[in-house]
Amino acid sequence: DGPEDSNTQSRSSNVSETSHQGSTIGEDENNPIFTHLDKAGEEVSMVDVGDKVVSKRIAVARSSVLFPPEVMEAFGLFSDSGNNTNVNTSEVIGPKGPIFATARLAGIMGAKRTSDLIPLCHPLPLSKVHVDIRLEGNRAVIDCECRVTSKTGVEMEALAGASIAALTIYDMVKAVSHNV
C-alpha cells in the first residue's frame, strides 16, 4: 500500500562561484549518455566524481498527500463551516502521535540515509536538511531542502526526504482510510 495520489517534484541548484558543465569524467569507460552504464549498457557502476569541483549545492523537493473527507473529519480538520480556515495547519495529532512532527523527522532521516536506499547514489555529508509540512485544504504539502558542499548534487536526498515524509503521513493515517 502507498499514497496513490502523492506526487514529488524536485529542483536543485549549484550555487558555487564557479560554473561548470556536467561531468564527462569516465566517458572513456562509461556510456556518455547513461553515465552509470558501460558502453555496452550491461554493467553498472557509481560515477567517478573525483575530478569534479567542490561546490555548495542546494536541492528542494516537494511531495503532497491528499486526504479524503473521512480523514479530514476523523482528525477534526474541518471547521464548523466545512472548511479548514480556522484549523491549526502546522500539526495534526492522531492516535500514533503528532503526524507532521513524526513525518518531518522521518524525512530528515530518509535524506540522511539516501545512499543506503539508492544503489548508485554517493554518500554525502549533508550540511542541512529542512522538512516543512503544512496543510493546504485537504492536502499535506511537504518541502524538503537539502544542502551540501561536495562534488555531486543533493537532489536525490531532497527527493528521498520528501518521499519518506509523505509515506510516514500515509502510515499514520491509513487506519482511518486507505484512500489517502
TORVOLO-333698 format. One line per 5 residues: number of its first residue (from 0); for each residue y, x, z of C-alpha. Coordinates in Angstrom, 1 decimal. Last residue first. Example, Ala and Ser with C-alpha at 12.3 -4.5 7.8 and 13.67 -1.06 7.14 Angstrom:
% residues 2
1	-1.1:13.7:7.1; -4.5:12.3:7.8;
% end
This chain:
% residues 180
179	8.7:-5.1:1.0; 6.3:-7.9:0.1; 3.7:-6.6:2.6; 5.4:-8.7:5.2; 5.8:-8.8:9.0;
174	3.2:-6.1:9.8; 4.7:-4.1:6.9; 8.0:-3.5:8.8; 7.4:0.0:10.4; 5.3:1.4:7.5;
169	7.8:0.2:4.9; 10.6:2.0:6.8; 8.4:5.1:7.0; 7.8:5.0:3.3; 11.5:4.8:2.6;
164	12.2:7.8:4.9; 9.4:9.7:3.1; 10.9:9.0:-0.2; 14.5:10.1:0.7; 13.2:13.3:2.3;
159	10.9:14.1:-0.6; 13.7:13.6:-3.1; 16.0:15.8:-1.2; 13.4:18.5:-0.8; 12.6:18.3:-4.5;
154	16.3:18.7:-5.4; 16.6:22.0:-3.5; 17.1:24.4:-6.3; 15.9:28.0:-6.6; 17.2:31.4:-5.7;
149	18.4:30.5:-2.3; 21.2:29.3:-0.1; 20.0:25.8:0.9; 21.4:22.3:1.3; 19.7:19.0:1.4;
144	21.2:15.5:1.4; 19.1:12.4:1.8; 20.6:9.0:1.1; 18.6:5.9:2.1; 19.7:2.4:1.3;
139	18.0:-0.4:3.2; 18.3:-3.5:1.1; 18.7:-7.2:2.2; 22.5:-7.1:2.1; 23.4:-3.4:2.4;
134	21.6:-1.9:5.4; 22.3:1.7:6.0; 20.3:4.9:6.2; 21.8:8.4:6.1; 19.5:11.5:6.1;
129	21.0:14.9:6.5; 19.1:18.1:5.9; 20.9:21.4:6.2; 20.3:25.2:6.0; 16.9:24.8:4.4;
124	14.8:28.0:4.3; 12.8:27.0:1.2; 9.1:27.0:0.4; 8.8:27.1:-3.4; 7.3:24.0:-5.0;
119	4.1:24.5:-7.1; 1.8:22.3:-5.0; 4.2:19.5:-3.8; 3.2:18.5:-0.3; 3.3:21.7:1.7;
114	6.3:22.8:-0.3; 8.1:19.6:0.8; 7.5:20.1:4.5; 11.2:20.5:5.6; 12.2:17.5:3.4;
109	9.5:15.4:4.9; 10.6:16.3:8.5; 14.1:15.3:7.7; 12.9:12.0:6.1; 10.6:11.3:9.1;
104	13.6:11.8:11.5; 15.7:9.4:9.5; 12.9:6.9:9.2; 12.5:6.9:13.0; 16.2:6.4:13.5;
99	16.1:3.6:10.9; 13.2:1.7:12.5; 14.2:1.9:16.1; 10.9:1.0:18.0; 7.4:0.0:16.9;
94	8.1:-3.7:17.7; 11.2:-3.6:15.6; 14.8:-2.5:16.1; 17.1:-2.2:13.1; 19.9:0.3:13.1;
89	23.2:1.0:11.2; 23.7:-2.5:9.7; 24.5:-4.2:13.0; 24.8:-7.8:11.9; 28.0:-9.8:11.5;
84	28.1:-9.8:7.7; 24.3:-10.3:7.4; 24.2:-13.5:5.5; 22.7:-16.9:6.4; 25.7:-18.4:8.2;
79	24.0:-18.0:11.6; 23.7:-14.2:10.9; 20.7:-12.8:9.1; 19.2:-9.5:10.2; 17.3:-11.0:13.1;
74	14.3:-8.7:12.6; 11.9:-11.5:11.7; 14.5:-13.3:9.6; 15.3:-10.2:7.4; 11.6:-9.5:7.1;
69	10.8:-13.1:6.1; 13.6:-13.1:3.6; 12.2:-10.1:1.6; 13.5:-6.6:2.4; 14.2:-4.2:-0.5;
64	13.8:-0.5:0.3; 16.0:2.0:-1.3; 15.9:5.6:-2.3; 18.7:8.1:-2.9; 18.6:11.8:-3.4;
59	21.3:14.4:-2.8; 21.0:18.1:-3.7; 23.0:21.1:-2.7; 22.6:24.7:-3.7; 24.4:27.8:-2.4;
54	23.5:30.8:-4.6; 21.0:33.6:-4.8; 20.8:34.9:-8.4; 17.5:34.7:-10.2; 15.3:37.8:-10.5;
49	12.6:36.8:-8.1; 12.4:33.2:-9.3; 8.8:33.5:-10.6; 7.6:30.0:-11.4; 4.5:28.9:-9.5;
44	1.4:28.9:-11.7; -0.6:26.5:-13.8; -3.2:27.4:-16.4; -4.0:25.4:-19.5; -0.9:24.9:-21.5;
39	-1.8:27.6:-24.0; 1.4:29.4:-23.3; 0.9:29.4:-19.5; 2.2:26.4:-17.5; 4.7:26.1:-14.7;
34	7.6:26.9:-17.0; 6.9:23.9:-19.3; 9.3:24.5:-22.2; 9.1:28.3:-22.5; 5.3:28.3:-21.8;
29	4.7:31.1:-19.4; 3.9:34.9:-19.6; 6.6:36.1:-22.0; 8.8:33.3:-20.7; 8.4:34.7:-17.2;
24	12.0:34.6:-16.3; 14.0:32.4:-18.6; 15.7:30.8:-15.7; 18.2:28.0:-16.1; 21.7:29.1:-17.1;
19	24.1:30.9:-14.8; 27.5:30.2:-13.2; 28.7:32.5:-10.5; 30.9:31.0:-7.7; 27.9:29.1:-6.4;
14	27.9:25.3:-6.0; 24.7:24.6:-7.8; 24.4:20.9:-7.9; 21.8:18.2:-7.5; 21.4:14.6:-8.2;
9	18.5:12.5:-7.3; 17.3:8.9:-7.6; 14.5:7.0:-5.9; 13.5:3.4:-6.2; 11.8:1.0:-3.9;
4	10.5:-2.3:-5.1; 6.8:-1.7:-4.7; 7.1:0.0:-1.3; 3.5:1.2:-0.7; 0.0:0.0:0.0;
% end
